Amino acid sequence: MVLTCIGSSSKGNCYVIQNDSEALIIEAGLPLLEVKRVLNWNIQKVVGCVVSHQHGDHAAFAKEYTDAAIPLLAPEETIEAKHLGYSAKAVTHGKCYKLGNFKVIPFKVYHDVPCVGYLVWHKEFGKLFFATDTYAVPYNFNGINHWLIEANYSDEILDSNITSGRVPAIMRDRLMLSHLSIDNAIGVLKRNDLSQTRHIVLLHLSDGNSNEAEFVRAVRRATGKRTIAAKKGVEITL
């Protein structure tokens, strides 16, 4: 199984997990055409798409996906806001959904609109955790093999940008109530059992309030695990 990042930023978020016979899309923030390229145009092997919430960088193109009859899971509010077609299904927290050979369990996270994270299981890679656009993850998870977790900003960089006038002061409250900082991401990871973890992938790094190299080093130091920052074109064998 290969995880490909098509985008992981405020410009658009989309990830594909695939093998030779099936594929799962995570987030619909970029055009379906981009997904088709990653799939070598074999759209027939897509078993579904899961979407975290309604904001454009995560769901702007969701209707393209449902118009192509791709089964799509998302919060009810996302389905309503994006006027999604018959192939969209509203999720219930804690319920297990089957998309091909993938099993998906949504869980509540905390953003400024209704938002979910997902636990994804497949026999080829085990358990994968996905959470973005949340200021907290107040749960513990057992046996996660792959973590896809937001690390949007650093308090220190944000403070420096506010002091210098590069970022409006009002942005601090917005970020603190909608996105996961690098320190909080590390806190989530350290609070959980990482004995089965093979990869940690940092998602949705802010263009101006993050430092990719330092974030990766900090997580590696804190966890001892292989850590990668998601960006366009990154591929990881799960």
Secondary structure as UniProt FT lines:
FT   STRAND          2..9
FT   TURN            10..11
FT   STRAND          12..18
FT   STRAND          23..26
FT   HELIX           32..38
FT   TURN            39..41
FT   HELIX           43..45
FT   STRAND          46..50
FT   HELIX           56..59
FT   TURN            60..61
FT   HELIX           62..67
FT   TURN            68..69
FT   STRAND          72..74
FT   HELIX           76..81
FT   TURN            82..83
FT   TURN            86..87
FT   STRAND          88..90
FT   TURN            93..94
FT   STRAND          97..99
FT   TURN            100..101
FT   STRAND          102..109
FT   STRAND          115..122
FT   TURN            123..125
FT   STRAND          126..131
FT   STRAND          146..150
FT   HELIX           155..164
FT   HELIX           170..176
FT   TURN            177..178
FT   HELIX           182..191
FT   TURN            195..196
FT   STRAND          199..203
FT   HELIX           212..223
FT   STRAND          227..229
FT   TURN            232..233
FT   STRAND          235..237
//
